[in-house]
Amino acid sequence: MNKPHWVSDPRAKGGGFWAETIEMRNVRAGVKKRKTFEIKWVKLPDYWIRQLEQSQHAGTYKLALRILREAYKQRYIGGEIILSAEVTGLPRTTRRSATKELITLNLIQIQQDGNRTTRVTKLWFERLQPKDCK
């Protein structure tokens, strides 16, 4: 504690009061901040490699890698894969054409509600087999 000092206050009777300052220590000093999730590596499935070789645009390859990175991250953190400009780092037109190409290459399935951000609902890791018809 520091020594008391006079604090003048015109609203108080007598024109002020005596006050002491108390030094407060940081109570949470021992608590460490949680580290943010950091991705060191991501597996690239063989099916995706073969399908991306048929890709016509570099943006499709970039988007595919970002989707796989987000899918890996979501396995630990939870949530869904959202294809926003912040997550992908790609312009809207590139993102839109790359998303369409990934759908045609049978790599992803998406959900789009009006003008809301596109969400990846399913990742395909093997060729889709048609159901046996009788």
C-alpha positions, 0 to 999 in steps of 0.5 A: 500500500502507498501512503494516504493522500488527499483527493479533493471532491467538490461533491463530498462534504468537507471538500474531499477525502483521504484515499490509499492506492492498492497495487493489484497483482495480475491474478491470472499471471500463471495462466498460459494462453491456449495455442492456436491450432497449427497445421503442420502437414495434410495427407493428399489422397491418391484419388484427389491427385488423379482427379486434380490431374484432369483439372483445367485451372490452377485455381481448382488445385489451390482450392482443393488444397485449402479444402483438404487443409480445412477438413483436417483442421475441422477434424480436431476443432469441429465445425464445417468447411466454409468456402469464404474469401477469408478461408480460401484466399481466392477471389469470388470468380475463381472460387466459384469456377473452381468449386464447380470444377471440383464438383464435376471431378467428383471430389466434393459436394456442397450446400448453397443457400441463396447468397450465403457462403458455400459450405462443403457437405461431403468430401469424396475419397474414392470413385462413386460406384453406381448402385446395382440396378435389377 
